[in-house]
Amino acid sequence: MVNFMLKEKFPEGAENICIYNVGYRQGRKIIKNYNENCKSVLRYIYPHYSDIEYNVTYPHSYRKDVYTCGSDVAYKFQAILDYAVKKNCFIRLKQRGIKPTPPPLIICVYTLNGKKCQLKDPSISGYWKRIWSDCNIDCYFSLNYAIARIKYLMEINYYRKTLRKEPLLLSKKLNILATRRVESIALGKWFTPDLRKDYHDMVAYASNGYAIYLLKILFDNAYNNKHISKRQSLKNKDFMLLMSSSFKYVGFGFSKISDNVYVCIKVSKNEA
């Protein structure tokens, strides 16, 4: 639907386009949701954007011609919405009175050692944007996470490079082992440390929309936090071991349960 919309020639530009969920069809009828907000399409184009919502139902506006759709004009949202559904036209709104709903101020992920949140001034955000600029959430889940694996590999090797470590090689066998482990953890909804000594792994999870931030947040918390304490350093040990020069191979496992994505990163000195 978003791709279809973006093929249209909107003079306003993508930053001024949002999607409104009318409801769902039941036979010939449409069961309405009566939402107050629509969502910006920027979230679907650029994965580093958080959800941005706009309140589109402001019934106390006294301004005429608030909503237009094709040749029709209305200043009640539900009236123009009914017209849009029948005529298959796009609704245009006057800017006065439309205010964005603030996106989440803090993006967090969760590990065995607790919650990790995005820092205010991360130093590697520019490179992270270049890696993920062509991959949104749909891309992340596509091809059985094949693209996500490549993106994570590029990202983790960039972080290793900044620490003057050799890049890791992607291992199919480690991918399988990491997938098995993360699936068992996701189903059990709890983490258990893997005590094997021939490799190291780390498991974390994030809500669907924040999965692409996972490595960035973990790296920033481990290496770019100027005020990190010794206790906090110990809590970042699992991720810091992924940066160790003793490891040569890496595998990534993914499992989606409800609104969360579980990720296992498994590294080894030798290919498993």
ZATORKOL-590825 format. One record per residue (C-alpha): x, y, z. Coordinates in pm, whole numbers. Example, Ala and Ser with C-alpha at 12.3 -4.5 7.8 and 13.67 -1.06 7.14 Angstrom:
// ZATORKOL-590825
<rec><xx>1230</xx><yy>-450</yy><zz>780</zz></rec>
<rec><xx>1367</xx><yy>-106</yy><zz>714</zz></rec>
//
This chain:
// ZATORKOL-590825
<rec><xx>0</xx><yy>0</yy><zz>0</zz></rec>
<rec><xx>281</xx><yy>242</yy><zz>90</zz></rec>
<rec><xx>469</xx><yy>163</yy><zz>-232</zz></rec>
<rec><xx>150</xx><yy>224</yy><zz>-431</zz></rec>
<rec><xx>100</xx><yy>559</yy><zz>-262</zz></rec>
<rec><xx>456</xx><yy>671</yy><zz>-328</zz></rec>
<rec><xx>414</xx><yy>607</yy><zz>-702</zz></rec>
<rec><xx>162</xx><yy>889</yy><zz>-706</zz></rec>
<rec><xx>299</xx><yy>1237</yy><zz>-780</zz></rec>
<rec><xx>238</xx><yy>1429</yy><zz>-461</zz></rec>
<rec><xx>352</xx><yy>1792</yy><zz>-474</zz></rec>
<rec><xx>380</xx><yy>1794</yy><zz>-96</zz></rec>
<rec><xx>663</xx><yy>1538</yy><zz>-79</zz></rec>
<rec><xx>680</xx><yy>1215</yy><zz>123</zz></rec>
<rec><xx>735</xx><yy>1399</yy><zz>450</zz></rec>
<rec><xx>379</xx><yy>1532</yy><zz>427</zz></rec>
<rec><xx>208</xx><yy>1200</yy><zz>350</zz></rec>
<rec><xx>51</xx><yy>982</yy><zz>616</zz></rec>
<rec><xx>-154</xx><yy>662</yy><zz>625</zz></rec>
<rec><xx>-489</xx><yy>636</yy><zz>799</zz></rec>
<rec><xx>-623</xx><yy>294</yy><zz>895</zz></rec>
<rec><xx>-995</xx><yy>315</yy><zz>815</zz></rec>
<rec><xx>-1077</xx><yy>-34</yy><zz>942</zz></rec>
<rec><xx>-1148</xx><yy>-369</yy><zz>778</zz></rec>
<rec><xx>-1398</xx><yy>-509</yy><zz>531</zz></rec>
<rec><xx>-1674</xx><yy>-743</yy><zz>640</zz></rec>
<rec><xx>-1861</xx><yy>-845</yy><zz>329</zz></rec>
<rec><xx>-1962</xx><yy>-523</yy><zz>157</zz></rec>
<rec><xx>-1935</xx><yy>-320</yy><zz>474</zz></rec>
<rec><xx>-1632</xx><yy>-149</yy><zz>624</zz></rec>
<rec><xx>-1603</xx><yy>-177</yy><zz>1001</zz></rec>
<rec><xx>-1442</xx><yy>150</yy><zz>1103</zz></rec>
<rec><xx>-1171</xx><yy>189</yy><zz>1366</zz></rec>
<rec><xx>-1245</xx><yy>556</yy><zz>1428</zz></rec>
<rec><xx>-879</xx><yy>632</yy><zz>1489</zz></rec>
<rec><xx>-778</xx><yy>989</yy><zz>1564</zz></rec>
<rec><xx>-430</xx><yy>957</yy><zz>1416</zz></rec>
<rec><xx>-262</xx><yy>875</yy><zz>1088</zz></rec>
<rec><xx>99</xx><yy>754</yy><zz>1055</zz></rec>
<rec><xx>371</xx><yy>921</yy><zz>853</zz></rec>
<rec><xx>505</xx><yy>715</yy><zz>559</zz></rec>
<rec><xx>860</xx><yy>819</yy><zz>654</zz></rec>
<rec><xx>868</xx><yy>527</yy><zz>897</zz></rec>
<rec><xx>828</xx><yy>289</yy><zz>603</zz></rec>
<rec><xx>1085</xx><yy>460</yy><zz>383</zz></rec>
<rec><xx>1361</xx><yy>527</yy><zz>634</zz></rec>
<rec><xx>1406</xx><yy>264</yy><zz>908</zz></rec>
<rec><xx>1586</xx><yy>506</yy><zz>1142</zz></rec>
<rec><xx>1265</xx><yy>708</yy><zz>1183</zz></rec>
<rec><xx>1044</xx><yy>633</yy><zz>1480</zz></rec>
<rec><xx>668</xx><yy>620</yy><zz>1430</zz></rec>
<rec><xx>530</xx><yy>970</yy><zz>1375</zz></rec>
<rec><xx>156</xx><yy>1015</yy><zz>1416</zz></rec>
<rec><xx>-67</xx><yy>1309</yy><zz>1329</zz></rec>
<rec><xx>-400</xx><yy>1385</yy><zz>1489</zz></rec>
<rec><xx>-639</xx><yy>1439</yy><zz>1199</zz></rec>
<rec><xx>-971</xx><yy>1467</yy><zz>1380</zz></rec>
<rec><xx>-1001</xx><yy>1812</yy><zz>1529</zz></rec>
<rec><xx>-1380</xx><yy>1870</yy><zz>1540</zz></rec>
<rec><xx>-1358</xx><yy>2210</yy><zz>1709</zz></rec>
<rec><xx>-1192</xx><yy>2381</yy><zz>1414</zz></rec>
<rec><xx>-1402</xx><yy>2668</yy><zz>1276</zz></rec>
<rec><xx>-1203</xx><yy>2698</yy><zz>958</zz></rec>
<rec><xx>-1385</xx><yy>2611</yy><zz>637</zz></rec>
<rec><xx>-1247</xx><yy>2378</yy><zz>371</zz></rec>
<rec><xx>-1042</xx><yy>2181</yy><zz>624</zz></rec>
<rec><xx>-1051</xx><yy>1855</yy><zz>425</zz></rec>
<rec><xx>-1056</xx><yy>1798</yy><zz>49</zz></rec>
<rec><xx>-1077</xx><yy>1479</yy><zz>-154</zz></rec>
<rec><xx>-1093</xx><yy>1510</yy><zz>-530</zz></rec>
<rec><xx>-1357</xx><yy>1775</yy><zz>-595</zz></rec>
<rec><xx>-1529</xx><yy>1732</yy><zz>-259</zz></rec>
<rec><xx>-1476</xx><yy>1957</yy><zz>43</zz></rec>
<rec><xx>-1571</xx><yy>1898</yy><zz>406</zz></rec>
<rec><xx>-1477</xx><yy>2017</yy><zz>751</zz></rec>
<rec><xx>-1568</xx><yy>1696</yy><zz>933</zz></rec>
<rec><xx>-1316</xx><yy>1417</yy><zz>901</zz></rec>
<rec><xx>-1564</xx><yy>1126</yy><zz>902</zz></rec>
<rec><xx>-1762</xx><yy>1290</yy><zz>621</zz></rec>
<rec><xx>-1460</xx><yy>1326</yy><zz>394</zz></rec>
<rec><xx>-1343</xx><yy>978</yy><zz>492</zz></rec>
<rec><xx>-1669</xx><yy>822</yy><zz>370</zz></rec>
<rec><xx>-1632</xx><yy>1014</yy><zz>45</zz></rec>
<rec><xx>-1271</xx><yy>899</yy><zz>1</zz></rec>
<rec><xx>-1366</xx><yy>533</yy><zz>47</zz></rec>
<rec><xx>-1640</xx><yy>560</yy><zz>-216</zz></rec>
<rec><xx>-1443</xx><yy>767</yy><zz>-470</zz></rec>
<rec><xx>-1098</xx><yy>617</yy><zz>-404</zz></rec>
<rec><xx>-931</xx><yy>956</yy><zz>-373</zz></rec>
<rec><xx>-663</xx><yy>1089</yy><zz>-140</zz></rec>
<rec><xx>-761</xx><yy>1321</yy><zz>143</zz></rec>
<rec><xx>-577</xx><yy>1650</yy><zz>174</zz></rec>
<rec><xx>-575</xx><yy>1837</yy><zz>503</zz></rec>
<rec><xx>-508</xx><yy>2196</yy><zz>591</zz></rec>
<rec><xx>-202</xx><yy>2223</yy><zz>813</zz></rec>
<rec><xx>-364</xx><yy>2434</yy><zz>1084</zz></rec>
<rec><xx>-458</xx><yy>2226</yy><zz>1384</zz></rec>
<rec><xx>-262</xx><yy>1915</yy><zz>1282</zz></rec>
<rec><xx>4</xx><yy>1834</yy><zz>1540</zz></rec>
<rec><xx>234</xx><yy>1532</yy><zz>1535</zz></rec>
<rec><xx>204</xx><yy>1286</yy><zz>1820</zz></rec>
<rec><xx>552</xx><yy>1276</yy><zz>1976</zz></rec>
<rec><xx>744</xx><yy>957</yy><zz>1890</zz></rec>
<rec><xx>905</xx><yy>757</yy><zz>2172</zz></rec>
<rec><xx>1190</xx><yy>957</yy><zz>2319</zz></rec>
<rec><xx>1383</xx><yy>648</yy><zz>2421</zz></rec>
<rec><xx>1450</xx><yy>339</yy><zz>2210</zz></rec>
<rec><xx>1551</xx><yy>36</yy><zz>2415</zz></rec>
<rec><xx>1647</xx><yy>-328</yy><zz>2368</zz></rec>
<rec><xx>1679</xx><yy>-606</yy><zz>2625</zz></rec>
<rec><xx>1961</xx><yy>-849</yy><zz>2702</zz></rec>
<rec><xx>2047</xx><yy>-1109</yy><zz>2964</zz></rec>
<rec><xx>2204</xx><yy>-824</yy><zz>3161</zz></rec>
<rec><xx>1906</xx><yy>-596</yy><zz>3142</zz></rec>
<rec><xx>1770</xx><yy>-304</yy><zz>2946</zz></rec>
<rec><xx>1992</xx><yy>-101</yy><zz>2709</zz></rec>
<rec><xx>1872</xx><yy>229</yy><zz>2567</zz></rec>
<rec><xx>1984</xx><yy>457</yy><zz>2287</zz></rec>
<rec><xx>2228</xx><yy>728</yy><zz>2391</zz></rec>
<rec><xx>2156</xx><yy>1092</yy><zz>2316</zz></rec>
<rec><xx>2468</xx><yy>1154</yy><zz>2107</zz></rec>
<rec><xx>2588</xx><yy>826</yy><zz>1955</zz></rec>
<rec><xx>2911</xx><yy>865</yy><zz>1759</zz></rec>
<rec><xx>2843</xx><yy>607</yy><zz>1488</zz></rec>
<rec><xx>2490</xx><yy>707</yy><zz>1386</zz></rec>
<rec><xx>2606</xx><yy>827</yy><zz>1042</zz></rec>
<rec><xx>2745</xx><yy>492</yy><zz>936</zz></rec>
<rec><xx>2446</xx><yy>311</yy><zz>1087</zz></rec>
<rec><xx>2210</xx><yy>519</yy><zz>871</zz></rec>
<rec><xx>2406</xx><yy>431</yy><zz>558</zz></rec>
<rec><xx>2380</xx><yy>60</yy><zz>636</zz></rec>
<rec><xx>2006</xx><yy>61</yy><zz>703</zz></rec>
<rec><xx>1889</xx><yy>344</yy><zz>474</zz></rec>
<rec><xx>1767</xx><yy>99</yy><zz>209</zz></rec>
<rec><xx>1607</xx><yy>-152</yy><zz>446</zz></rec>
<rec><xx>1287</xx><yy>-99</yy><zz>644</zz></rec>
<rec><xx>1107</xx><yy>-340</yy><zz>876</zz></rec>
<rec><xx>955</xx><yy>-539</yy><zz>589</zz></rec>
<rec><xx>1303</xx><yy>-577</yy><zz>445</zz></rec>
<rec><xx>1433</xx><yy>-691</yy><zz>785</zz></rec>
<rec><xx>1191</xx><yy>-985</yy><zz>795</zz></rec>
<rec><xx>1216</xx><yy>-1074</yy><zz>427</zz></rec>
<rec><xx>1389</xx><yy>-1382</yy><zz>282</zz></rec>
<rec><xx>1391</xx><yy>-1554</yy><zz>620</zz></rec>
<rec><xx>1609</xx><yy>-1276</yy><zz>769</zz></rec>
<rec><xx>1876</xx><yy>-1314</yy><zz>498</zz></rec>
<rec><xx>1904</xx><yy>-937</yy><zz>446</zz></rec>
<rec><xx>1905</xx><yy>-870</yy><zz>821</zz></rec>
<rec><xx>2198</xx><yy>-1112</yy><zz>859</zz></rec>
<rec><xx>2400</xx><yy>-928</yy><zz>595</zz></rec>
<rec><xx>2319</xx><yy>-591</yy><zz>752</zz></rec>
<rec><xx>2417</xx><yy>-714</yy><zz>1098</zz></rec>
<rec><xx>2740</xx><yy>-861</yy><zz>959</zz></rec>
<rec><xx>2831</xx><yy>-530</yy><zz>794</zz></rec>
<rec><xx>2748</xx><yy>-341</yy><zz>1111</zz></rec>
<rec><xx>2934</xx><yy>-566</yy><zz>1355</zz></rec>
<rec><xx>3242</xx><yy>-570</yy><zz>1131</zz></rec>
<rec><xx>3237</xx><yy>-191</yy><zz>1112</zz></rec>
<rec><xx>3240</xx><yy>-175</yy><zz>1492</zz></rec>
<rec><xx>3525</xx><yy>-427</yy><zz>1503</zz></rec>
<rec><xx>3715</xx><yy>-216</yy><zz>1252</zz></rec>
<rec><xx>3684</xx><yy>91</yy><zz>1475</zz></rec>
<rec><xx>3844</xx><yy>-123</yy><zz>1749</zz></rec>
<rec><xx>4115</xx><yy>-245</yy><zz>1509</zz></rec>
<rec><xx>3986</xx><yy>-602</yy><zz>1503</zz></rec>
<rec><xx>3972</xx><yy>-835</yy><zz>1204</zz></rec>
<rec><xx>3629</xx><yy>-878</yy><zz>1040</zz></rec>
<rec><xx>3419</xx><yy>-1184</yy><zz>1119</zz></rec>
<rec><xx>3316</xx><yy>-1435</yy><zz>854</zz></rec>
<rec><xx>2953</xx><yy>-1543</yy><zz>830</zz></rec>
<rec><xx>2908</xx><yy>-1914</yy><zz>905</zz></rec>
<rec><xx>2602</xx><yy>-2109</yy><zz>789</zz></rec>
<rec><xx>2653</xx><yy>-2363</yy><zz>1067</zz></rec>
<rec><xx>2663</xx><yy>-2090</yy><zz>1330</zz></rec>
<rec><xx>2348</xx><yy>-1941</yy><zz>1176</zz></rec>
<rec><xx>2172</xx><yy>-2273</yy><zz>1233</zz></rec>
<rec><xx>2300</xx><yy>-2307</yy><zz>1591</zz></rec>
<rec><xx>2208</xx><yy>-1947</yy><zz>1671</zz></rec>
<rec><xx>1860</xx><yy>-1998</yy><zz>1527</zz></rec>
<rec><xx>1802</xx><yy>-2312</yy><zz>1735</zz></rec>
<rec><xx>1911</xx><yy>-2135</yy><zz>2049</zz></rec>
<rec><xx>1709</xx><yy>-1820</yy><zz>1996</zz></rec>
<rec><xx>1394</xx><yy>-2014</yy><zz>1907</zz></rec>
<rec><xx>1412</xx><yy>-2213</yy><zz>2231</zz></rec>
<rec><xx>1469</xx><yy>-1895</yy><zz>2432</zz></rec>
<rec><xx>1189</xx><yy>-1705</yy><zz>2259</zz></rec>
<rec><xx>941</xx><yy>-1983</yy><zz>2326</zz></rec>
<rec><xx>1045</xx><yy>-2003</yy><zz>2690</zz></rec>
<rec><xx>1043</xx><yy>-1623</yy><zz>2725</zz></rec>
<rec><xx>1355</xx><yy>-1629</yy><zz>2941</zz></rec>
<rec><xx>1731</xx><yy>-1631</yy><zz>2892</zz></rec>
<rec><xx>1974</xx><yy>-1904</yy><zz>2996</zz></rec>
<rec><xx>2351</xx><yy>-1864</yy><zz>2962</zz></rec>
<rec><xx>2524</xx><yy>-2109</yy><zz>2730</zz></rec>
<rec><xx>2813</xx><yy>-2259</yy><zz>2926</zz></rec>
<rec><xx>3006</xx><yy>-2406</yy><zz>2632</zz></rec>
<rec><xx>3359</xx><yy>-2270</yy><zz>2602</zz></rec>
<rec><xx>3427</xx><yy>-2331</yy><zz>2233</zz></rec>
<rec><xx>3217</xx><yy>-2029</yy><zz>2134</zz></rec>
<rec><xx>3034</xx><yy>-1734</yy><zz>2280</zz></rec>
<rec><xx>2685</xx><yy>-1608</yy><zz>2215</zz></rec>
<rec><xx>2466</xx><yy>-1320</yy><zz>2311</zz></rec>
<rec><xx>2087</xx><yy>-1306</yy><zz>2306</zz></rec>
<rec><xx>1878</xx><yy>-991</yy><zz>2301</zz></rec>
<rec><xx>1531</xx><yy>-886</yy><zz>2197</zz></rec>
<rec><xx>1354</xx><yy>-573</yy><zz>2083</zz></rec>
<rec><xx>1010</xx><yy>-473</yy><zz>1966</zz></rec>
<rec><xx>960</xx><yy>-519</yy><zz>1591</zz></rec>
<rec><xx>1030</xx><yy>-160</yy><zz>1496</zz></rec>
<rec><xx>1346</xx><yy>-135</yy><zz>1703</zz></rec>
<rec><xx>1525</xx><yy>-453</yy><zz>1589</zz></rec>
<rec><xx>1739</xx><yy>-259</yy><zz>1343</zz></rec>
<rec><xx>1874</xx><yy>-49</yy><zz>1632</zz></rec>
<rec><xx>1994</xx><yy>-353</yy><zz>1828</zz></rec>
<rec><xx>2368</xx><yy>-359</yy><zz>1750</zz></rec>
<rec><xx>2395</xx><yy>19</yy><zz>1745</zz></rec>
<rec><xx>2250</xx><yy>51</yy><zz>2095</zz></rec>
<rec><xx>2464</xx><yy>-233</yy><zz>2233</zz></rec>
<rec><xx>2783</xx><yy>-89</yy><zz>2083</zz></rec>
<rec><xx>2712</xx><yy>264</yy><zz>2207</zz></rec>
<rec><xx>2641</xx><yy>140</yy><zz>2558</zz></rec>
<rec><xx>2958</xx><yy>-69</yy><zz>2565</zz></rec>
<rec><xx>3207</xx><yy>171</yy><zz>2404</zz></rec>
<rec><xx>3070</xx><yy>521</yy><zz>2353</zz></rec>
<rec><xx>2928</xx><yy>596</yy><zz>2695</zz></rec>
<rec><xx>3172</xx><yy>840</yy><zz>2857</zz></rec>
<rec><xx>3023</xx><yy>796</yy><zz>3202</zz></rec>
<rec><xx>3015</xx><yy>418</yy><zz>3209</zz></rec>
<rec><xx>3089</xx><yy>264</yy><zz>3549</zz></rec>
<rec><xx>3276</xx><yy>-57</yy><zz>3625</zz></rec>
<rec><xx>2946</xx><yy>-225</yy><zz>3712</zz></rec>
<rec><xx>2794</xx><yy>-113</yy><zz>3382</zz></rec>
<rec><xx>3103</xx><yy>-239</yy><zz>3201</zz></rec>
<rec><xx>3046</xx><yy>-587</yy><zz>3343</zz></rec>
<rec><xx>2688</xx><yy>-572</yy><zz>3220</zz></rec>
<rec><xx>2817</xx><yy>-506</yy><zz>2869</zz></rec>
<rec><xx>3065</xx><yy>-794</yy><zz>2881</zz></rec>
<rec><xx>2854</xx><yy>-1023</yy><zz>2660</zz></rec>
<rec><xx>2856</xx><yy>-774</yy><zz>2376</zz></rec>
<rec><xx>3219</xx><yy>-676</yy><zz>2429</zz></rec>
<rec><xx>3321</xx><yy>-1041</yy><zz>2387</zz></rec>
<rec><xx>3172</xx><yy>-1028</yy><zz>2036</zz></rec>
<rec><xx>3446</xx><yy>-774</yy><zz>1960</zz></rec>
<rec><xx>3724</xx><yy>-1008</yy><zz>2077</zz></rec>
<rec><xx>4005</xx><yy>-1071</yy><zz>1827</zz></rec>
<rec><xx>4007</xx><yy>-1441</yy><zz>1925</zz></rec>
<rec><xx>3682</xx><yy>-1502</yy><zz>1734</zz></rec>
<rec><xx>3681</xx><yy>-1549</yy><zz>1355</zz></rec>
<rec><xx>3328</xx><yy>-1661</yy><zz>1265</zz></rec>
<rec><xx>2977</xx><yy>-1539</yy><zz>1342</zz></rec>
<rec><xx>2620</xx><yy>-1656</yy><zz>1298</zz></rec>
<rec><xx>2286</xx><yy>-1485</yy><zz>1356</zz></rec>
<rec><xx>1960</xx><yy>-1645</yy><zz>1463</zz></rec>
<rec><xx>1618</xx><yy>-1479</yy><zz>1467</zz></rec>
<rec><xx>1279</xx><yy>-1561</yy><zz>1613</zz></rec>
<rec><xx>965</xx><yy>-1346</yy><zz>1613</zz></rec>
<rec><xx>714</xx><yy>-1389</yy><zz>1893</zz></rec>
<rec><xx>417</xx><yy>-1153</yy><zz>1905</zz></rec>
<rec><xx>556</xx><yy>-797</yy><zz>1877</zz></rec>
<rec><xx>914</xx><yy>-889</yy><zz>1972</zz></rec>
<rec><xx>1213</xx><yy>-1005</yy><zz>1770</zz></rec>
<rec><xx>1467</xx><yy>-1224</yy><zz>1948</zz></rec>
<rec><xx>1822</xx><yy>-1226</yy><zz>1811</zz></rec>
<rec><xx>2109</xx><yy>-1460</yy><zz>1894</zz></rec>
<rec><xx>2462</xx><yy>-1366</yy><zz>1786</zz></rec>
<rec><xx>2701</xx><yy>-1658</yy><zz>1808</zz></rec>
<rec><xx>3077</xx><yy>-1628</yy><zz>1751</zz></rec>
<rec><xx>3343</xx><yy>-1899</yy><zz>1733</zz></rec>
<rec><xx>3721</xx><yy>-1933</yy><zz>1702</zz></rec>
<rec><xx>3672</xx><yy>-2205</yy><zz>1442</zz></rec>
<rec><xx>3385</xx><yy>-2264</yy><zz>1204</zz></rec>
<rec><xx>3138</xx><yy>-2488</yy><zz>1390</zz></rec>
//
